Amino acid sequence: MERKELVAYAAGLIDGEGCLSIRRNLNGKSKYFSFTIIVCMKEREPLERLQTLWGGSIGKIFRKPIHGGETRVFHRWVIATKSAHIALQEMYPYLIGKRQEADVAIAFAEDIIKHNGFRYQKSKAGVQKLPESVIKHREELFHQLSELKRIKYQRIAPATTESRNLVYDEDATV
């Protein structure tokens, strides 16, 4: 397959199985935001194709069924901010279901790149805390993405959702 075809295939995986996530960590005095793309599935090979395109890591998730039975193994590909930004920009023309989420995620990643940091910005003057306006902007993007997900899953989610018992075990990066 040519790269263009692989990227279109990847966009389909992201649309169907992927999660675009802005996380925030309210650690003491500073707020820390990060962005990841995560795809989780039973087969590892499609995730290896994503890893070949943009890097990232592939790990395993062991899911214990709620009502007994054997533990099932899933594979999880994770890619973070700068690499995720590159991947989303390349996949963007092919995204359908997650296009609005991608708009917010790209804006977030571009903010990280623009200010050269997650908690602090590096400049010629040295390392400085991010201005409050930047933190506020990231907080707004975090809430925008959360709201898009809430609206989307409110339309398709059943009335009750059972919790899942997940245990994470990361493989080494290939």
C-alpha positions in Angstrom: 0.0 0.0 0.0 1.1 3.5 -0.7 1.4 6.0 2.1 -1.7 7.9 1.0 -3.8 4.7 1.2 -2.3 3.8 4.6 -3.1 7.3 5.9 -6.7 6.9 4.7 -6.9 3.5 6.4 -5.5 5.0 9.6 -8.2 7.7 9.5 -10.8 5.0 9.3 -9.3 3.3 12.3 -9.3 6.6 14.3 -12.9 7.3 13.3 -14.0 3.9 14.4 -11.8 2.8 17.2 -9.8 5.8 18.1 -9.9 8.3 21.0 -8.6 11.9 20.8 -7.9 12.9 24.3 -6.8 16.1 26.0 -5.9 15.3 29.6 -5.3 17.8 32.4 -3.3 17.2 35.5 -3.9 19.7 38.3 -0.7 19.0 40.0 -0.2 21.4 43.0 0.4 24.9 41.8 0.6 24.2 38.1 -1.8 22.8 35.5 -0.4 20.4 33.0 -2.2 19.4 29.8 -1.3 16.7 27.3 -2.9 15.3 24.2 -2.9 11.7 23.0 -4.4 9.6 20.3 -5.3 6.1 21.4 -6.6 3.2 19.4 -7.5 -0.1 21.1 -8.4 -3.3 19.4 -7.9 -7.1 19.5 -5.7 -7.3 16.5 -2.1 -5.9 16.8 -1.2 -5.7 13.1 -3.3 -2.6 12.3 -1.7 -0.8 15.2 1.7 -1.8 14.0 0.8 0.0 10.7 -0.1 3.2 12.7 3.2 2.8 14.6 5.1 2.5 11.3 3.5 5.7 10.0 3.9 7.9 13.1 5.7 6.1 15.9 4.1 5.8 19.3 3.9 2.7 21.5 1.8 -0.4 21.5 0.8 -2.0 24.8 -1.7 -4.5 26.1 -4.9 -4.1 28.0 -6.3 -7.1 29.9 -10.1 -6.7 30.3 -11.8 -8.8 32.9 -15.4 -9.5 31.9 -17.9 -8.1 34.4 -19.9 -11.2 34.6 -17.1 -13.7 34.8 -15.3 -15.6 32.0 -11.8 -15.4 30.6 -9.8 -12.2 30.6 -9.5 -10.8 27.1 -6.4 -9.2 25.7 -6.5 -6.0 23.6 -3.7 -4.0 22.1 -3.5 -0.3 22.5 -1.5 2.2 20.4 -0.7 5.6 21.9 0.9 8.6 20.4 1.4 12.0 22.1 1.2 15.7 21.4 3.7 16.6 18.7 3.6 13.3 16.9 -0.1 13.1 17.3 -0.4 16.6 15.7 1.6 15.4 12.7 -0.6 12.3 12.4 -3.9 14.3 12.7 -2.8 16.8 10.1 -2.0 14.0 7.7 -5.2 12.1 8.4 -7.5 15.2 8.5 -8.8 15.1 4.9 -10.0 11.5 5.5 -11.6 11.9 8.9 -15.4 11.9 9.0 -16.7 11.0 12.5 -13.9 12.6 14.5 -13.3 15.7 12.3 -14.7 18.2 14.9 -12.7 16.5 17.7 -9.6 16.7 15.4 -10.1 20.5 14.9 -10.0 21.0 18.7 -7.1 18.6 19.1 -5.0 20.3 16.4 -5.6 23.7 17.9 -4.4 22.3 21.3 -1.3 20.7 19.8 -0.5 23.9 17.9 -0.8 25.8 21.2 1.7 23.5 22.8 4.1 23.9 19.8 3.6 27.7 19.7 4.5 28.1 23.4 7.2 25.4 23.3 6.0 23.5 26.3 3.3 21.9 28.5 3.9 23.7 31.8 6.6 26.1 31.0 7.7 27.8 27.9 11.3 27.8 26.8 12.7 30.9 25.2 15.9 32.9 24.8 15.2 34.4 28.2 15.2 30.9 29.8 12.4 28.7 31.1 9.3 30.6 32.2 5.9 29.6 33.5 3.2 29.8 30.9 1.0 32.9 31.0 -2.4 32.5 32.6 -4.0 33.3 29.3 -2.4 30.3 27.7 -3.5 28.0 30.5 -7.1 29.4 30.2 -7.0 28.8 26.4 -6.0 25.2 27.0 -8.7 24.8 29.6 -11.2 26.0 27.0 -10.0 23.5 24.4 -10.1 20.7 27.1 -13.8 21.6 27.8 -14.6 21.9 24.0 -13.3 18.4 23.3 -15.1 17.0 26.4 -18.4 18.6 25.3 -18.0 17.2 21.7 -17.6 13.7 23.2 -20.5 14.2 25.6 -22.9 15.2 22.8 -21.7 12.5 20.5 -22.0 9.6 23.0 -25.2 11.0 24.5 -26.8 10.3 21.1 -25.5 6.7 20.8 -24.9 5.5 24.4 -27.4 3.2 26.1 -29.4 4.5 29.1 -27.0 2.7 31.5 -23.3 2.0 31.1 -21.5 -0.8 32.9 -18.1 0.0 34.3 -15.1 -1.9 32.9 -12.4 -3.4 35.0 -9.2 -2.6 33.1 -5.6 -3.6 34.0 -2.8 -1.9 31.9 0.5 -3.5 31.0 2.7 -1.5 28.5 5.0 -3.4 26.1 8.3 -1.8 25.3 8.3 0.6 22.3 9.2 -1.2 19.1 
